[in-house]
Amino acid sequence: MHRGSCLCGAVRFTVEGELRAPDACHCGKCRKHSGHYFVSTDVPRSAVTLEGADKVTWFQSSEKARRGFCSVCGSSLFWDPLQRDWIGIAMGAFDTPTQTRVALHIYLANKGDYYELEEGTPRFDTIPPKPHESSA
């Protein structure tokens, strides 16, 4: 079980099971949402228990996704792809070690000029299909 929360603790969550390797998104929307690039793990919705859901504010950032943050402290917590059976949870919101490593970087064409990336992690200018998603 993995536990996490926002900065002020008004929103808390638990995730049952293992976490998938996270991806790091460098798109402009993720950079604006998080203040840097956004690193998240994709978790089946059924594995997440949320406390303080009334303190999560959702911003519809595109036709396909919304972003969730704490309405009290402003912590970026979720990336929610509508019509999917999973939700992205910000790695920085976990309270305990996750035993994961970033699996890939996406949307590098939008990467900020003020940081460099470690060598060896796969990089893409767009988003490749996620292994746990069907292409249908």
N, CA, C and O atoms as CSV, one atom per row, in Angstrom:
chain,resi,resn,atom,element,x,y,z
A,1,MET,N,N,0.849,-1.181,0.000
A,1,MET,CA,C,0.000,0.000,0.000
A,1,MET,C,C,0.890,1.239,0.000
A,1,MET,O,O,1.915,1.286,0.679
A,2,HIS,N,N,0.481,2.226,-0.766
A,2,HIS,CA,C,1.217,3.488,-0.835
A,2,HIS,C,C,0.293,4.601,-0.365
A,2,HIS,O,O,-0.888,4.636,-0.710
A,3,ARG,N,N,0.851,5.505,0.425
A,3,ARG,CA,C,0.077,6.626,0.955
A,3,ARG,C,C,0.636,7.941,0.440
A,3,ARG,O,O,1.833,8.074,0.185
A,4,GLY,N,N,-0.261,8.910,0.294
A,4,GLY,CA,C,0.176,10.225,-0.140
A,4,GLY,C,C,-0.787,11.304,0.311
A,4,GLY,O,O,-1.865,11.024,0.836
A,5,SER,N,N,-0.371,12.551,0.095
A,5,SER,CA,C,-1.196,13.676,0.520
A,5,SER,C,C,-0.728,14.955,-0.159
A,5,SER,O,O,0.324,14.999,-0.796
A,6,CYS,N,N,-1.529,15.979,-0.005
A,6,CYS,CA,C,-1.131,17.310,-0.453
A,6,CYS,C,C,-0.254,17.945,0.631
A,6,CYS,O,O,-0.015,17.335,1.673
A,7,LEU,N,N,0.211,19.135,0.391
A,7,LEU,CA,C,1.093,19.833,1.331
A,7,LEU,C,C,0.439,20.064,2.692
A,7,LEU,O,O,1.091,19.907,3.725
A,8,CYS,N,N,-0.835,20.433,2.703
A,8,CYS,CA,C,-1.498,20.763,3.972
A,8,CYS,C,C,-2.194,19.568,4.617
A,8,CYS,O,O,-2.605,19.652,5.774
A,9,GLY,N,N,-2.335,18.458,3.893
A,9,GLY,CA,C,-2.967,17.267,4.444
A,9,GLY,C,C,-4.475,17.225,4.289
A,9,GLY,O,O,-5.106,16.275,4.753
A,10,ALA,N,N,-5.075,18.221,3.653
A,10,ALA,CA,C,-6.533,18.215,3.461
A,10,ALA,C,C,-6.964,17.108,2.506
A,10,ALA,O,O,-8.080,16.599,2.609
A,11,VAL,N,N,-6.083,16.731,1.576
A,11,VAL,CA,C,-6.347,15.639,0.639
A,11,VAL,C,C,-5.338,14.534,0.926
A,11,VAL,O,O,-4.130,14.770,0.947
A,12,ARG,N,N,-5.853,13.317,1.147
A,12,ARG,CA,C,-5.005,12.158,1.379
A,12,ARG,C,C,-5.492,11.018,0.490
A,12,ARG,O,O,-6.673,10.932,0.154
A,13,PHE,N,N,-4.573,10.160,0.124
A,13,PHE,CA,C,-4.973,9.020,-0.700
A,13,PHE,C,C,-4.128,7.807,-0.348
A,13,PHE,O,O,-3.028,7.925,0.191
A,14,THR,N,N,-4.665,6.651,-0.664
A,14,THR,CA,C,-3.920,5.406,-0.591
A,14,THR,C,C,-4.069,4.708,-1.939
A,14,THR,O,O,-5.089,4.837,-2.617
A,15,VAL,N,N,-3.037,3.972,-2.307
A,15,VAL,CA,C,-3.044,3.186,-3.536
A,15,VAL,C,C,-2.715,1.755,-3.158
A,15,VAL,O,O,-1.673,1.493,-2.557
A,16,GLU,N,N,-3.594,0.828,-3.504
A,16,GLU,CA,C,-3.372,-0.597,-3.274
A,16,GLU,C,C,-2.563,-1.152,-4.434
A,16,GLU,O,O,-2.849,-0.852,-5.593
A,17,GLY,N,N,-1.565,-1.951,-4.134
A,17,GLY,CA,C,-0.803,-2.623,-5.168
A,17,GLY,C,C,0.458,-1.882,-5.544
A,17,GLY,O,O,0.788,-0.840,-4.977
A,18,GLU,N,N,1.158,-2.446,-6.520
A,18,GLU,CA,C,2.424,-1.881,-6.983
A,18,GLU,C,C,2.178,-0.676,-7.870
A,18,GLU,O,O,1.153,-0.583,-8.546
A,19,LEU,N,N,3.117,0.234,-7.859
A,19,LEU,CA,C,3.038,1.413,-8.724
A,19,LEU,C,C,3.757,1.130,-10.031
A,19,LEU,O,O,4.809,0.491,-10.049
A,20,ARG,N,N,3.183,1.606,-11.112
A,20,ARG,CA,C,3.859,1.512,-12.405
A,20,ARG,C,C,4.994,2.518,-12.432
A,20,ARG,O,O,4.967,3.527,-11.727
A,21,ALA,N,N,5.991,2.229,-13.256
A,21,ALA,CA,C,7.104,3.170,-13.412
A,21,ALA,C,C,6.546,4.496,-13.929
A,21,ALA,O,O,5.774,4.505,-14.887
A,22,PRO,N,N,6.921,5.599,-13.318
A,22,PRO,CA,C,6.379,6.900,-13.714
A,22,PRO,C,C,6.968,7.420,-15.019
A,22,PRO,O,O,8.047,7.010,-15.447
A,23,ASP,N,N,6.220,8.341,-15.640
A,23,ASP,CA,C,6.754,9.069,-16.785
A,23,ASP,C,C,6.837,10.543,-16.419
A,23,ASP,O,O,6.130,11.032,-15.539
A,24,ALA,N,N,7.714,11.224,-17.115
A,24,ALA,CA,C,7.932,12.657,-16.883
A,24,ALA,C,C,7.463,13.408,-18.123
A,24,ALA,O,O,8.000,13.209,-19.212
A,25,CYS,N,N,6.472,14.261,-17.962
A,25,CYS,CA,C,5.916,15.003,-19.088
A,25,CYS,C,C,6.425,16.446,-19.068
A,25,CYS,O,O,6.329,17.142,-18.057
A,26,HIS,N,N,6.966,16.875,-20.205
A,26,HIS,CA,C,7.540,18.206,-20.340
A,26,HIS,C,C,6.656,19.135,-21.166
A,26,HIS,O,O,7.109,20.207,-21.569
A,27,CYS,N,N,5.400,18.749,-21.430
A,27,CYS,CA,C,4.517,19.595,-22.239
A,27,CYS,C,C,4.234,20.903,-21.505
A,27,CYS,O,O,4.383,20.986,-20.286
A,28,GLY,N,N,3.834,21.898,-22.242
A,28,GLY,CA,C,3.571,23.209,-21.655
A,28,GLY,C,C,2.509,23.179,-20.569
A,28,GLY,O,O,2.634,23.884,-19.567
A,29,LYS,N,N,1.464,22.374,-20.749
A,29,LYS,CA,C,0.396,22.308,-19.745
A,29,LYS,C,C,0.892,21.690,-18.445
A,29,LYS,O,O,0.574,22.181,-17.361
A,30,CYS,N,N,1.668,20.618,-18.548
A,30,CYS,CA,C,2.214,19.993,-17.328
A,30,CYS,C,C,3.196,20.926,-16.634
A,30,CYS,O,O,3.232,20.997,-15.406
A,31,ARG,N,N,3.988,21.637,-17.420
A,31,ARG,CA,C,4.943,22.565,-16.816
A,31,ARG,C,C,4.211,23.693,-16.091
A,31,ARG,O,O,4.624,24.095,-15.004
A,32,LYS,N,N,3.131,24.207,-16.677
A,32,LYS,CA,C,2.351,25.265,-16.003
A,32,LYS,C,C,1.659,24.718,-14.753
A,32,LYS,O,O,1.607,25.389,-13.722
A,33,HIS,N,N,1.126,23.491,-14.852
A,33,HIS,CA,C,0.400,22.883,-13.735
A,33,HIS,C,C,1.289,22.615,-12.533
A,33,HIS,O,O,0.876,22.795,-11.388
A,34,SER,N,N,2.521,22.180,-12.806
A,34,SER,CA,C,3.384,21.750,-11.700
A,34,SER,C,C,4.495,22.733,-11.345
A,34,SER,O,O,5.077,22.647,-10.263
A,35,GLY,N,N,4.794,23.668,-12.249
A,35,GLY,CA,C,5.907,24.575,-12.020
A,35,GLY,C,C,7.228,24.018,-12.529
A,35,GLY,O,O,8.263,24.676,-12.414
A,36,HIS,N,N,7.205,22.824,-13.087
A,36,HIS,CA,C,8.388,22.150,-13.638
A,36,HIS,C,C,7.825,21.078,-14.569
A,36,HIS,O,O,6.707,21.241,-15.058
A,37,TYR,N,N,8.536,20.010,-14.832
A,37,TYR,CA,C,7.877,18.928,-15.558
A,37,TYR,C,C,7.117,18.074,-14.554
A,37,TYR,O,O,7.452,18.046,-13.370
A,38,PHE,N,N,6.094,17.382,-15.034
A,38,PHE,CA,C,5.184,16.645,-14.156
A,38,PHE,C,C,5.505,15.157,-14.236
A,38,PHE,O,O,5.445,14.560,-15.311
A,39,VAL,N,N,5.844,14.565,-13.103
A,39,VAL,CA,C,6.162,13.145,-13.038
A,39,VAL,C,C,5.030,12.449,-12.299
A,39,VAL,O,O,4.700,12.797,-11.165
A,40,SER,N,N,4.437,11.451,-12.968
A,40,SER,CA,C,3.297,10.769,-12.358
A,40,SER,C,C,3.312,9.285,-12.697
A,40,SER,O,O,3.942,8.852,-13.662
A,41,THR,N,N,2.604,8.524,-11.881
A,41,THR,CA,C,2.407,7.101,-12.109
A,41,THR,C,C,0.944,6.877,-12.449
A,41,THR,O,O,0.067,7.535,-11.891
A,42,ASP,N,N,0.679,5.960,-13.352
A,42,ASP,CA,C,-0.691,5.640,-13.752
A,42,ASP,C,C,-1.214,4.522,-12.864
A,42,ASP,O,O,-0.618,3.448,-12.777
A,43,VAL,N,N,-2.334,4.791,-12.208
A,43,VAL,CA,C,-2.885,3.875,-11.216
A,43,VAL,C,C,-4.315,3.524,-11.606
A,43,VAL,O,O,-5.083,4.417,-11.964
A,44,PRO,N,N,-4.693,2.257,-11.547
A,44,PRO,CA,C,-6.095,1.912,-11.805
A,44,PRO,C,C,-6.993,2.673,-10.827
A,44,PRO,O,O,-6.702,2.727,-9.632
A,45,ARG,N,N,-8.062,3.249,-11.319
A,45,ARG,CA,C,-8.976,4.007,-10.442
A,45,ARG,C,C,-9.450,3.159,-9.267
A,45,ARG,O,O,-9.609,3.654,-8.151
A,46,SER,N,N,-9.673,1.878,-9.536
A,46,SER,CA,C,-10.176,0.980,-8.485
A,46,SER,C,C,-9.168,0.770,-7.360
A,46,SER,O,O,-9.548,0.293,-6.291
A,47,ALA,N,N,-7.901,1.109,-7.565
A,47,ALA,CA,C,-6.866,0.921,-6.543
A,47,ALA,C,C,-6.711,2.139,-5.632
A,47,ALA,O,O,-5.972,2.085,-4.649
A,48,VAL,N,N,-7.400,3.234,-5.951
A,48,VAL,CA,C,-7.220,4.491,-5.218
A,48,VAL,C,C,-8.368,4.730,-4.244
A,48,VAL,O,O,-9.540,4.629,-4.604
A,49,THR,N,N,-8.007,5.049,-3.003
A,49,THR,CA,C,-8.967,5.506,-2.002
A,49,THR,C,C,-8.601,6.950,-1.686
A,49,THR,O,O,-7.454,7.244,-1.347
A,50,LEU,N,N,-9.561,7.840,-1.793
A,50,LEU,CA,C,-9.325,9.270,-1.629
A,50,LEU,C,C,-10.075,9.802,-0.420
A,50,LEU,O,O,-11.277,9.581,-0.277
A,51,GLU,N,N,-9.356,10.509,0.452
A,51,GLU,CA,C,-9.974,11.212,1.581
A,51,GLU,C,C,-9.824,12.701,1.311
A,51,GLU,O,O,-8.769,13.150,0.863
A,52,GLY,N,N,-10.867,13.463,1.579
A,52,GLY,CA,C,-10.829,14.901,1.320
A,52,GLY,C,C,-11.127,15.237,-0.132
A,52,GLY,O,O,-10.669,16.257,-0.647
A,53,ALA,N,N,-11.898,14.374,-0.793
A,53,ALA,CA,C,-12.235,14.602,-2.207
A,53,ALA,C,C,-12.925,15.948,-2.411
A,53,ALA,O,O,-12.825,16.538,-3.487
A,54,ASP,N,N,-13.619,16.433,-1.396
A,54,ASP,CA,C,-14.288,17.734,-1.509
A,54,ASP,C,C,-13.288,18.892,-1.553
A,54,ASP,O,O,-13.663,20.022,-1.867
A,55,LYS,N,N,-12.031,18.621,-1.243
A,55,LYS,CA,C,-10.980,19.652,-1.292
A,55,LYS,C,C,-10.178,19.584,-2.588
A,55,LYS,O,O,-9.261,20.380,-2.790
A,56,VAL,N,N,-10.516,18.637,-3.472
A,56,VAL,CA,C,-9.850,18.561,-4.770
A,56,VAL,C,C,-10.626,19.425,-5.758
A,56,VAL,O,O,-11.829,19.242,-5.948
A,57,THR,N,N,-9.931,20.358,-6.378
A,57,THR,CA,C,-10.514,21.169,-7.442
A,57,THR,C,C,-9.997,20.617,-8.759
A,57,THR,O,O,-8.810,20.332,-8.910
A,58,TRP,N,N,-10.913,20.473,-9.709
A,58,TRP,CA,C,-10.571,19.924,-11.015
A,58,TRP,C,C,-10.591,21.031,-12.054
A,58,TRP,O,O,-11.535,21.817,-12.125
A,59,PHE,N,N,-9.543,21.080,-12.854
A,59,PHE,CA,C,-9.448,22.030,-13.962
A,59,PHE,C,C,-9.434,21.231,-15.256
A,59,PHE,O,O,-8.560,20.389,-15.461
A,60,GLN,N,N,-10.397,21.491,-16.126
A,60,GLN,CA,C,-10.477,20.808,-17.421
A,60,GLN,C,C,-9.443,21.444,-18.342
A,60,GLN,O,O,-9.688,22.511,-18.904
A,61,SER,N,N,-8.295,20.802,-18.501
A,61,SER,CA,C,-7.190,21.394,-19.266
A,61,SER,C,C,-7.236,21.060,-20.754
A,61,SER,O,O,-6.514,21.673,-21.541
A,62,SER,N,N,-8.066,20.105,-21.152
A,62,SER,CA,C,-8.254,19.783,-22.564
A,62,SER,C,C,-9.548,18.988,-22.696
A,62,SER,O,O,-10.212,18.700,-21.700
A,63,GLU,N,N,-9.897,18.639,-23.915
A,63,GLU,CA,C,-11.086,17.805,-24.124
A,63,GLU,C,C,-10.914,16.437,-23.494
A,63,GLU,O,O,-11.891,15.801,-23.096
A,64,LYS,N,N,-9.672,15.985,-23.402
A,64,LYS,CA,C,-9.401,14.620,-22.982
A,64,LYS,C,C,-8.951,14.460,-21.542
A,64,LYS,O,O,-8.923,13.338,-21.036
A,65,ALA,N,N,-8.596,15.550,-20.864
A,65,ALA,CA,C,-8.040,15.397,-19.513
A,65,ALA,C,C,-8.369,16.582,-18.618
A,65,ALA,O,O,-8.646,17.692,-19.072
A,66,ARG,N,N,-8.326,16.294,-17.340
A,66,ARG,CA,C,-8.456,17.344,-16.325
A,66,ARG,C,C,-7.341,17.147,-15.318
A,66,ARG,O,O,-6.746,16.073,-15.232
A,67,ARG,N,N,-7.066,18.195,-14.556
A,67,ARG,CA,C,-5.993,18.169,-13.569
A,67,ARG,C,C,-6.583,18.499,-12.206
A,67,ARG,O,O,-7.414,19.398,-12.074
A,68,GLY,N,N,-6.138,17.756,-11.192
A,68,GLY,CA,C,-6.666,17.955,-9.851
A,68,GLY,C,C,-5.616,18.522,-8.921
A,68,GLY,O,O,-4.454,18.115,-8.938
A,69,PHE,N,N,-6.053,19.477,-8.107
A,69,PHE,CA,C,-5.155,20.076,-7.128
A,69,PHE,C,C,-5.929,20.362,-5.854
A,69,PHE,O,O,-7.157,20.443,-5.869
A,70,CYS,N,N,-5.205,20.514,-4.747
A,70,CYS,CA,C,-5.838,20.816,-3.466
A,70,CYS,C,C,-6.335,22.252,-3.478
A,70,CYS,O,O,-5.586,23.172,-3.807
A,71,SER,N,N,-7.587,22.440,-3.123
A,71,SER,CA,C,-8.163,23.792,-3.105
A,71,SER,C,C,-7.690,24.608,-1.906
A,71,SER,O,O,-7.901,25.820,-1.866
A,72,VAL,N,N,-7.058,23.966,-0.933
A,72,VAL,CA,C,-6.567,24.674,0.245
A,72,VAL,C,C,-5.129,25.148,0.036
A,72,VAL,O,O,-4.840,26.334,0.194
A,73,CYS,N,N,-4.223,24.228,-0.318
A,73,CYS,CA,C,-2.800,24.588,-0.426
A,73,CYS,C,C,-2.298,24.697,-1.864
A,73,CYS,O,O,-1.201,25.207,-2.093
A,74,GLY,N,N,-3.077,24.229,-2.830
A,74,GLY,CA,C,-2.697,24.342,-4.233
A,74,GLY,C,C,-1.807,23.236,-4.767
A,74,GLY,O,O,-1.371,23.308,-5.916
A,75,SER,N,N,-1.522,22.215,-3.970
A,75,SER,CA,C,-0.655,21.131,-4.443
A,75,SER,C,C,-1.221,20.457,-5.685
A,75,SER,O,O,-2.405,20.124,-5.734
A,76,SER,N,N,-0.364,20.256,-6.697
A,76,SER,CA,C,-0.731,19.508,-7.897
A,76,SER,C,C,-0.720,18.032,-7.547
A,76,SER,O,O,0.287,17.512,-7.067
A,77,LEU,N,N,-1.842,17.352,-7.787
A,77,LEU,CA,C,-1.963,15.964,-7.346
A,77,LEU,C,C,-2.263,14.959,-8.454
A,77,LEU,O,O,-1.688,13.871,-8.471
A,78,PHE,N,N,-3.159,15.312,-9.381
A,78,PHE,CA,C,-3.669,14.322,-10.316
A,78,PHE,C,C,-3.680,14.821,-11.755
A,78,PHE,O,O,-3.836,16.013,-12.022
A,79,TRP,N,N,-3.512,13.885,-12.662
A,79,TRP,CA,C,-3.760,14.096,-14.083
A,79,TRP,C,C,-4.758,13.021,-14.462
A,79,TRP,O,O,-4.448,11.831,-14.417
A,80,ASP,N,N,-5.956,13.441,-14.835
A,80,ASP,CA,C,-7.071,12.523,-15.028
A,80,ASP,C,C,-7.489,12.459,-16.490
A,80,ASP,O,O,-8.186,13.352,-16.971
A,81,PRO,N,N,-7.069,11.407,-17.210
A,81,PRO,CA,C,-7.491,11.250,-18.595
A,81,PRO,C,C,-8.928,10.717,-18.632
A,81,PRO,O,O,-9.184,9.568,-18.274
A,82,LEU,N,N,-9.832,11.545,-19.058
A,82,LEU,CA,C,-11.235,11.149,-19.089
A,82,LEU,C,C,-11.405,9.941,-20.012
A,82,LEU,O,O,-10.652,9.778,-20.971
A,83,GLN,N,N,-12.358,9.131,-19.730
A,83,GLN,CA,C,-12.662,7.934,-20.524
A,83,GLN,C,C,-11.610,6.835,-20.377
A,83,GLN,O,O,-11.578,5.917,-21.197
A,84,ARG,N,N,-10.761,6.900,-19.374
A,84,ARG,CA,C,-9.780,5.841,-19.121
A,84,ARG,C,C,-10.083,5.219,-17.764
A,84,ARG,O,O,-10.780,5.813,-16.942
A,85,ASP,N,N,-9.558,4.024,-17.536
A,85,ASP,CA,C,-9.805,3.346,-16.262
A,85,ASP,C,C,-8.665,3.566,-15.272
A,85,ASP,O,O,-8.562,2.859,-14.270
A,86,TRP,N,N,-7.813,4.544,-15.555
A,86,TRP,CA,C,-6.692,4.867,-14.673
A,86,TRP,C,C,-6.599,6.380,-14.480
A,86,TRP,O,O,-7.215,7.163,-15.204
A,87,ILE,N,N,-5.808,6.759,-13.481
A,87,ILE,CA,C,-5.561,8.175,-13.187
A,87,ILE,C,C,-4.068,8.329,-12.886
A,87,ILE,O,O,-3.453,7.444,-12.291
A,88,GLY,N,N,-3.497,9.453,-13.299
A,88,GLY,CA,C,-2.099,9.748,-13.001
A,88,GLY,C,C,-1.996,10.452,-11.653
A,88,GLY,O,O,-2.706,11.423,-11.393
A,89,ILE,N,N,-1.115,9.959,-10.810
A,89,ILE,CA,C,-0.898,10.568,-9.493
A,89,ILE,C,C,0.521,11.125,-9.443
A,89,ILE,O,O,1.478,10.433,-9.790
A,90,ALA,N,N,0.652,12.371,-9.014
A,90,ALA,CA,C,1.953,13.035,-8.936
A,90,ALA,C,C,2.875,12.292,-7.985
A,90,ALA,O,O,2.505,12.000,-6.848
A,91,MET,N,N,4.074,11.988,-8.456
A,91,MET,CA,C,5.033,11.254,-7.632
A,91,MET,C,C,5.419,12.032,-6.376
A,91,MET,O,O,5.664,11.435,-5.327
A,92,GLY,N,N,5.473,13.342,-6.474
A,92,GLY,CA,C,5.833,14.161,-5.324
A,92,GLY,C,C,4.797,14.151,-4.218
A,92,GLY,O,O,5.084,14.602,-3.109
A,93,ALA,N,N,3.590,13.645,-4.490
A,93,ALA,CA,C,2.533,13.612,-3.479
A,93,ALA,C,C,2.607,12.378,-2.584
A,93,ALA,O,O,1.931,12.314,-1.557
A,94,PHE,N,N,3.426,11.398,-2.970
A,94,PHE,CA,C,3.533,10.200,-2.128
A,94,PHE,C,C,4.326,10.522,-0.866
A,94,PHE,O,O,5.347,11.208,-0.912
A,95,ASP,N,N,3.835,10.013,0.264
A,95,ASP,CA,C,4.469,10.275,1.558
A,95,ASP,C,C,5.566,9.281,1.889
A,95,ASP,O,O,6.400,9.544,2.755
A,96,THR,N,N,5.574,8.164,1.222
A,96,THR,CA,C,6.540,7.110,1.506
A,96,THR,C,C,7.320,6.778,0.231
A,96,THR,O,O,6.871,7.116,-0.864
A,97,PRO,N,N,8.468,6.129,0.351
A,97,PRO,CA,C,9.223,5.746,-0.849
A,97,PRO,C,C,8.359,4.896,-1.785
A,97,PRO,O,O,7.561,4.073,-1.337
A,98,THR,N,N,8.532,5.110,-3.081
A,98,THR,CA,C,7.713,4.407,-4.072
A,98,THR,C,C,8.421,3.220,-4.707
A,98,THR,O,O,7.780,2.390,-5.351
A,99,GLN,N,N,9.739,3.131,-4.534
A,99,GLN,CA,C,10.525,2.052,-5.135
A,99,GLN,C,C,10.379,2.038,-6.659
A,99,GLN,O,O,10.349,0.969,-7.269
A,100,THR,N,N,10.289,3.216,-7.273
A,100,THR,CA,C,10.177,3.338,-8.730
A,100,THR,C,C,11.269,4.261,-9.259
A,100,THR,O,O,11.964,4.928,-8.493
A,101,ARG,N,N,11.402,4.287,-10.558
A,101,ARG,CA,C,12.297,5.205,-11.266
A,101,ARG,C,C,11.569,5.684,-12.516
A,101,ARG,O,O,10.748,4.955,-13.073
A,102,VAL,N,N,11.861,6.890,-12.956
A,102,VAL,CA,C,11.248,7.424,-14.167
A,102,VAL,C,C,11.574,6.496,-15.340
A,102,VAL,O,O,12.734,6.163,-15.584
A,103,ALA,N,N,10.521,6.086,-16.062
A,103,ALA,CA,C,10.687,5.152,-17.179
A,103,ALA,C,C,10.941,5.870,-18.495
A,103,ALA,O,O,11.651,5.349,-19.356
A,104,LEU,N,N,10.371,7.059,-18.665
A,104,LEU,CA,C,10.547,7.785,-19.914
A,104,LEU,C,C,10.170,9.245,-19.742
A,104,LEU,O,O,9.438,9.624,-18.828
A,105,HIS,N,N,10.698,10.049,-20.654
A,105,HIS,CA,C,10.384,11.478,-20.720
A,105,HIS,C,C,9.606,11.708,-22.005
A,105,HIS,O,O,9.970,11.192,-23.061
A,106,ILE,N,N,8.519,12.494,-21.910
A,106,ILE,CA,C,7.697,12.765,-23.088
A,106,ILE,C,C,7.566,14.268,-23.330
A,106,ILE,O,O,7.764,15.082,-22.428
A,107,TYR,N,N,7.232,14.605,-24.554
A,107,TYR,CA,C,7.071,15.982,-25.029
A,107,TYR,C,C,8.321,16.825,-24.802
A,107,TYR,O,O,8.252,17.959,-24.327
A,108,LEU,N,N,9.466,16.241,-25.155
A,108,LEU,CA,C,10.727,16.958,-24.973
A,108,LEU,C,C,10.859,18.182,-25.872
A,108,LEU,O,O,11.694,19.048,-25.611
A,109,ALA,N,N,10.053,18.267,-26.920
A,109,ALA,CA,C,10.089,19.456,-27.769
A,109,ALA,C,C,9.688,20.701,-26.968
A,109,ALA,O,O,10.005,21.822,-27.364
A,110,ASN,N,N,8.993,20.504,-25.848
A,110,ASN,CA,C,8.550,21.608,-24.995
A,110,ASN,C,C,9.373,21.765,-23.722
A,110,ASN,O,O,9.039,22.584,-22.865
A,111,LYS,N,N,10.434,20.995,-23.593
A,111,LYS,CA,C,11.272,21.016,-22.394
A,111,LYS,C,C,11.806,22.417,-22.111
A,111,LYS,O,O,12.163,23.153,-23.031
A,112,GLY,N,N,11.858,22.777,-20.839
A,112,GLY,CA,C,12.442,24.050,-20.435
A,112,GLY,C,C,13.934,24.076,-20.715
A,112,GLY,O,O,14.575,23.027,-20.775
A,113,ASP,N,N,14.486,25.256,-20.885
A,113,ASP,CA,C,15.910,25.390,-21.193
A,113,ASP,C,C,16.787,25.470,-19.949
A,113,ASP,O,O,18.008,25.575,-20.069
A,114,TYR,N,N,16.210,25.423,-18.789
A,114,TYR,CA,C,16.955,25.645,-17.551
A,114,TYR,C,C,17.377,24.364,-16.832
A,114,TYR,O,O,17.918,24.433,-15.729
A,115,TYR,N,N,17.141,23.200,-17.433
A,115,TYR,CA,C,17.543,21.952,-16.785
A,115,TYR,C,C,17.986,20.933,-17.828
A,115,TYR,O,O,17.620,21.015,-19.000
A,116,GLU,N,N,18.781,19.976,-17.373
A,116,GLU,CA,C,19.242,18.874,-18.212
A,116,GLU,C,C,18.662,17.577,-17.657
A,116,GLU,O,O,18.288,17.506,-16.486
A,117,LEU,N,N,18.589,16.567,-18.495
A,117,LEU,CA,C,18.057,15.268,-18.088
A,117,LEU,C,C,19.185,14.259,-17.948
A,117,LEU,O,O,20.220,14.368,-18.605
A,118,GLU,N,N,18.970,13.277,-17.082
A,118,GLU,CA,C,19.940,12.209,-16.913
A,118,GLU,C,C,20.007,11.380,-18.186
A,118,GLU,O,O,19.025,11.275,-18.921
A,119,GLU,N,N,21.136,10.811,-18.434
A,119,GLU,CA,C,21.319,9.958,-19.613
A,119,GLU,C,C,20.699,8.589,-19.363
A,119,GLU,O,O,20.610,8.130,-18.224
A,120,GLY,N,N,20.275,7.949,-20.440
A,120,GLY,CA,C,19.821,6.574,-20.352
A,120,GLY,C,C,18.325,6.365,-20.266
A,120,GLY,O,O,17.862,5.251,-20.509
A,121,THR,N,N,17.549,7.376,-19.934
A,121,THR,CA,C,16.104,7.222,-19.863
A,121,THR,C,C,15.518,7.547,-21.240
A,121,THR,O,O,15.854,8.583,-21.815
A,122,PRO,N,N,14.652,6.689,-21.780
A,122,PRO,CA,C,14.069,6.952,-23.100
A,122,PRO,C,C,13.376,8.319,-23.158
A,122,PRO,O,O,12.776,8.777,-22.185
A,123,ARG,N,N,13.481,8.952,-24.331
A,123,ARG,CA,C,12.947,10.301,-24.538
A,123,ARG,C,C,12.143,10.346,-25.825
A,123,ARG,O,O,12.523,9.741,-26.828
A,124,PHE,N,N,11.017,11.072,-25.790
A,124,PHE,CA,C,10.134,11.172,-26.941
A,124,PHE,C,C,9.638,12.607,-27.100
A,124,PHE,O,O,9.407,13.303,-26.112
A,125,ASP,N,N,9.476,13.046,-28.350
A,125,ASP,CA,C,8.915,14.375,-28.609
A,125,ASP,C,C,7.400,14.372,-28.537
A,125,ASP,O,O,6.786,15.432,-28.414
A,126,THR,N,N,6.786,13.201,-28.612
A,126,THR,CA,C,5.345,13.044,-28.445
A,126,THR,C,C,5.141,11.989,-27.365
A,126,THR,O,O,6.029,11.766,-26.542
A,127,ILE,N,N,4.001,11.350,-27.360
A,127,ILE,CA,C,3.749,10.328,-26.346
A,127,ILE,C,C,3.576,8.966,-27.017
A,127,ILE,O,O,2.708,8.810,-27.875
A,128,PRO,N,N,4.380,7.995,-26.642
A,128,PRO,CA,C,4.196,6.653,-27.192
A,128,PRO,C,C,3.010,5.985,-26.484
A,128,PRO,O,O,2.631,6.420,-25.397
A,129,PRO,N,N,2.424,4.954,-27.066
A,129,PRO,CA,C,1.322,4.243,-26.379
A,129,PRO,C,C,1.810,3.686,-25.047
A,129,PRO,O,O,2.929,3.184,-24.945
A,130,LYS,N,N,0.968,3.779,-24.038
A,130,LYS,CA,C,1.322,3.219,-22.737
A,130,LYS,C,C,1.132,1.718,-22.791
A,130,LYS,O,O,0.142,1.248,-23.352
A,131,PRO,N,N,2.055,0.947,-22.220
A,131,PRO,CA,C,1.977,-0.510,-22.298
A,131,PRO,C,C,0.672,-1.083,-21.728
A,131,PRO,O,O,0.222,-2.139,-22.172
A,132,HIS,N,N,0.063,-0.407,-20.760
A,132,HIS,CA,C,-1.136,-0.923,-20.133
A,132,HIS,C,C,-2.415,-0.472,-20.836
A,132,HIS,O,O,-3.516,-0.787,-20.385
A,133,GLU,N,N,-2.269,0.272,-21.951
A,133,GLU,CA,C,-3.443,0.716,-22.694
A,133,GLU,C,C,-3.575,-0.056,-23.991
A,133,GLU,O,O,-2.587,-0.391,-24.645
A,134,SER,N,N,-4.779,-0.321,-24.333
A,134,SER,CA,C,-5.063,-0.959,-25.622
A,134,SER,C,C,-5.001,0.093,-26.710
A,134,SER,O,O,-5.317,1.257,-26.466
A,135,SER,N,N,-4.599,-0.298,-27.899
A,135,SER,CA,C,-4.534,0.652,-29.003
A,135,SER,C,C,-5.880,0.784,-29.694
A,135,SER,O,O,-6.010,1.580,-30.625
A,136,ALA,N,N,-6.870,0.039,-29.275
A,136,ALA,CA,C,-8.204,0.086,-29.894
A,136,ALA,C,C,-8.987,1.281,-29.448
A,136,ALA,O,O,-10.127,1.467,-29.875
